[in-house]
Amino acid sequence: MRNPHNPVQTYVILGGGSAGWMAAALLGRILKPTGARVILVESPHVSTVGVGEATVPSFVDFIDILGIDKKDFIAKTQATFKLGIKFTGWNGPDHHYWHPFGNVGAKIDAQPFFQQWLRCWYEGNKTTFTDYAPSAAMAQGNKFYIPDPNKPNNLTRMGYALHFDAVLVAEYLADYARRYKVEHIVSHVAQVHRTADGSIKALQLEDGSQVEGECFIDCSGQRALLLGETLGVGYQDWSDYLPVNAAAVVPSEVAEDFPPYTEAIAELSGWRWRIPLQNRTGNGYVFCDRYCTEQQAKEQLLAGVKEPVLSEPRVLRFITGKRKTMWEKNCVAIGLASGFLEPLESTSIYLVMRALLNFIKLLPSRDFSEPTRREFNRLMDIEYHSLRDFLVMHYSTATRRDSDFWRSWAGRAIPNSLQLKLDLYRCQGRLVHNDLDLFAADSWYAVLSGMGVLPADYDPVVQASNQQRVAQLLIGVESSLQHSVGQLLSHRAYLQQFLSL
């Protein structure tokens, strides 16, 4: 009987940057035992967008998958630790709340902590939900610590991610990928050749040579040269839901306070980020050009930067949305070529990682079967829709109305899927279950309660718990967290110690 195994022998990645080199690093490591070739083609005319990058905790898992030493990675990419995001001004100038990583509290009497906290809140205990989050407690104190998993304590359920220099990350992963025999070609693509059935056959370079392959990974950025321009896959524009379409960016000197979190500060026509790195601070102003000119955005950005700037501001443009399919024929789009959902919750790198891990799970044979492609597209659709709803939720629940941008949210339609989630939550604090949602229940609860959106009632099951005992438990949890955080090193001191070990 004929052996049916017909593996792809050559994978061609178009584009460098974080997405391209993440793809090259993972494919190089996973495919090395198979003997398959991995080739990355990078144009000398396209520079990496290096504005300082914030991530979510799963990026730390990605480093582990690659077997990379964290200390080496953090040192060489000028990275810092991130415990979550501090949101400021979304309900007015004096308002702020935390979206911390990791868990908030723990079940009491086998019931969700949020429900027990909610009952206590309605009984008069006006603490905030995230007062019981280890990561939020550390962030507020400008402290950091990675617990030893073999020595559990009340900080063990914290979570953390990284801030890093995106240009340095691309360089780091390029060096890593080359160790796994990934071939690197620096040349501009002049033409894309296709087969009789419309699949991609080869990339013709500007010197006339061709790079042939069986599977092509499109990491060419928003242009989507392969999936969009060549294969004609259309784009789903989500600007009606997420209207911001540009970002003014500028680096500044190292932050004196050196916080272990990202800041997302609401501004008149959008919001402003602040990302601390070892060598500088990343600053950006995400705005909608219907309500703000580029010059106004630059001025508002510079007005909010605390440290001396290191260059002139520049403006990046984007359209929120996604490709209608992300795997078409023998081409898979990764990163900006597949879509973009704005940087509010630092999900861009996550979507690169998730697409790559889904692709590795569904590695094709040379026939590129339709069911395989369909399953990849289904999984990525769920990811994009889930993240879109989480992002829209921040804006749609904000109450500031001091500019045309913020007033527009009063009448702006939101996705039906988000409306269903909010309607269910507002009844008794329950959430629509979705195992594929990056942001688990505690994240939804942190943002919604932080925005002042509380349910009309709580789950009647928590009535079985002794309310006075639960209230005392909450006091104890908050007090012990504050005591433990008080013993920790500052973020700066911990990072210095971590890198010197």
Helices and strands as residue ranges (DSSP letters): E 10-14, H 17-31, G 32-34, E 37-42, E 53-54, H 58-66, H 70-76, E 80-82, E 84-88, E 96-100, H 113-122, G 129-132, H 134-140, E 161-164, H 166-179, E 183-186, E 189-194, E 200-205, E 210-212, E 215-218, G 221-223, I 225-230, E 235-237, E 246-252, E 262-267, E 270-276, E 281-287, H 294-304, E 314-317, E 321-323, E 327-328, E 331-333, G 335-337, E 339-340, H 348-361, H 370-397, H 404-408, H 416-428, H 441-450, G 460-464, H 467-486, H 491-500
